[in-house]
Amino acid sequence: MCFIALIDGKPALYLDNIEILPKYQYNDEIRDAIFKYTHQLCKELGKENMPIYANTRSPKINMPQPDRNTHQIQLMGSTGDDLIYIDANMESMKIDGDDWFYRPLYKIL
């Protein structure tokens, strides 16, 4: 799951959850391909240098050291009346652009 979010008030790509089948977990080539794709996605969005962050809860890939700071995360957009599960919060919530939460994050770029 990925979102455009405001991280500490600045636009960023936020990876809430990276799911990989168990036999492929902790494979650095797959991790690097995911990270390469996130960079490509930012470029296609016209924001080549947009920061990329990932949730620190239960990663199934080898990740860099988490930032020791807690960051404010505000997901952009709207799910209308629908709930969506946000792994960082471990709960379902509506996204309306007004709510935020705090988490330590991995910084990818």
Buried (B, 14 or more C-beta within 10 A) or exposed (E): BBBBBBBBEEBBBBBBBBEBEEEEBEEEEBBEEBBEEBBEBBEEEEBEEBBBBBBBEEBBBEBEEBBEEEBEBBBBEEEEEEEEEBBBBEEEBEBEEEEBBEBBBBBBB
